[in-house]
Amino acid sequence: MKLSHRIENAICIVHVRDDITWQNAEDFRFYVQLLTEDHHPQAIIVNLEEVRKIDSSGIGVLYSLYKSSHKRDIRWMLCQLSNDVAEVLLSIGLDKTFTFYETEEDALAELQEAL
């Protein structure tokens, strides 16, 4: 799984450059957990622009990371979802859990107003 990140003003932006499936969901979990432990961000933006598919394992990891981060008052946002990924997440009601943004810039702008 190809992952990268950058930190901007206590906001961690994670770029996922692969599908999130049972084959790599735990790699994603481990990566994000280390980021939160090492950097203690106030928010995490996950850029899903290059993710074309997410399965139940990927959804489970996203939700689990959200729950553990939420307990530590870390805000979660998802941006640049493909139509297929958005459709899957919307069909199971995760738009009530996560905030979706068209672009990374939109998510950053809202966070910078709030922080």
C-alpha positions as CSV (number, residue, x, y, z in Angstrom):
1,M,0.0,0.0,0.0
2,K,1.3,3.4,-0.9
3,L,0.8,6.0,1.8
4,S,2.2,9.4,2.5
5,H,1.5,12.3,4.8
6,R,2.3,15.8,5.7
7,I,1.6,18.0,8.7
8,E,0.2,21.5,8.5
9,N,-0.6,23.4,11.6
10,A,-1.4,20.3,13.7
11,I,-3.4,18.8,10.8
12,C,-2.3,15.5,9.4
13,I,-3.1,15.0,5.7
14,V,-2.8,11.4,4.6
15,H,-2.7,10.5,0.9
16,V,-3.8,7.0,0.1
17,R,-2.5,5.8,-3.3
18,D,-4.1,2.4,-3.4
19,D,-7.4,0.7,-2.8
20,I,-8.3,-0.1,0.8
21,T,-9.1,-3.8,1.0
22,W,-8.7,-6.8,3.2
23,Q,-5.2,-7.2,1.7
24,N,-3.9,-3.9,3.1
25,A,-6.4,-2.4,5.5
26,E,-4.2,-3.3,8.5
27,D,-1.2,-1.5,6.9
28,F,-3.4,1.6,6.7
29,R,-4.5,1.2,10.3
30,F,-0.9,0.8,11.5
31,Y,0.3,3.9,9.5
32,V,-2.4,6.2,10.8
33,Q,-2.0,4.9,14.4
34,L,1.7,5.7,14.3
35,L,1.0,9.2,12.9
36,T,-1.5,10.0,15.7
37,E,1.0,8.7,18.3
38,D,4.0,10.5,16.9
39,H,2.4,13.8,15.9
40,H,-0.7,14.2,18.1
41,P,-2.7,16.0,15.4
42,Q,-5.9,18.0,16.1
43,A,-7.4,16.7,12.9
44,I,-6.8,14.1,10.2
45,I,-7.7,14.6,6.5
46,V,-7.6,11.4,4.5
47,N,-7.3,12.1,0.7
48,L,-8.8,9.3,-1.1
49,E,-8.4,10.6,-4.6
50,E,-6.4,7.6,-5.8
51,V,-8.7,5.0,-4.1
52,R,-11.0,3.3,-6.5
53,K,-12.2,0.5,-4.3
54,I,-12.9,0.0,-0.6
55,D,-14.2,-3.2,0.9
56,S,-15.7,-4.1,4.3
57,S,-12.2,-4.5,5.8
58,G,-11.3,-1.0,4.6
59,I,-14.5,0.4,5.9
60,G,-14.0,-1.3,9.2
61,V,-10.5,0.1,9.6
62,L,-11.7,3.6,8.7
63,Y,-14.4,3.5,11.2
64,S,-12.2,2.0,13.9
65,L,-9.6,4.7,13.4
66,Y,-12.3,7.3,13.5
67,K,-13.6,6.0,16.8
68,S,-10.2,5.8,18.5
69,S,-9.3,9.3,17.2
70,H,-12.6,10.7,18.3
71,K,-12.0,9.6,21.9
72,R,-8.8,11.7,21.8
73,D,-10.7,14.7,20.2
74,I,-9.0,14.3,16.8
75,R,-11.3,15.4,14.0
76,W,-11.6,13.2,10.9
77,M,-12.4,14.3,7.3
78,L,-12.4,12.5,4.0
79,C,-11.7,14.3,0.7
80,Q,-11.6,13.7,-3.0
81,L,-13.6,10.5,-2.9
82,S,-14.2,8.7,-6.3
83,N,-17.8,8.2,-7.2
84,D,-17.5,4.4,-6.4
85,V,-16.0,5.0,-3.0
86,A,-18.5,7.7,-2.1
87,E,-21.4,5.5,-3.2
88,V,-20.2,2.7,-0.9
89,L,-19.7,5.0,2.1
90,L,-23.1,6.8,1.5
91,S,-25.0,3.5,1.1
92,I,-24.0,2.4,4.6
93,G,-24.6,5.9,6.2
94,L,-21.0,6.9,6.9
95,D,-21.8,10.4,5.7
96,K,-23.3,10.8,9.2
97,T,-19.9,9.8,10.7
98,F,-17.4,11.4,8.4
99,T,-17.4,14.8,6.8
100,F,-16.8,14.5,3.0
101,Y,-15.1,17.3,1.1
102,E,-14.6,17.8,-2.7
103,T,-11.0,18.9,-2.3
104,E,-8.2,18.8,0.3
105,E,-8.2,22.6,0.2
106,D,-11.9,22.7,1.2
107,A,-11.2,20.5,4.2
108,L,-8.2,22.5,5.2
109,A,-10.0,25.8,4.9
110,E,-12.8,24.6,7.2
111,L,-10.4,23.3,9.8
112,Q,-8.3,26.4,9.8
113,E,-11.4,28.4,10.5
114,A,-12.4,26.1,13.4
115,L,-8.9,25.7,14.9
